[in-house]
């Protein structure tokens, strides 16, 4: 298992629990009834779990694409490599022989060249 996959798995476990504890403590300090504090903590746990899972998978795949770029692209092509999204892009555009093309995650720890 690559180190960035381990970080992703760790964040999926740690972030939701931290959010749940923080929302529970904050709700209790605000003099909210116990049932409401538990409801807020459970909602925070579920939402942060979903968000963290999606983001961890996306960022891990993005790192895979960047790692594969060193093997699949020439140095001139790597200079034109640009991510298409703001946060953890999975599609990177570059120029090959003067034509724009893509480097895309294959979903299995690597990448392939092509926009389709």
Secondary structure, 3 states (H helix, E strand, C coil): CCHHHHHHHHHHHHHHHHHHHHHHHHHHHCCCCHHHHHHHHHHHHHHHHHHHHHHHHHHHHHHHHHHHHHHHCCHHHHHCCEECCCCCCCEEEEEECCEEEEEEECCCCCEEECCC
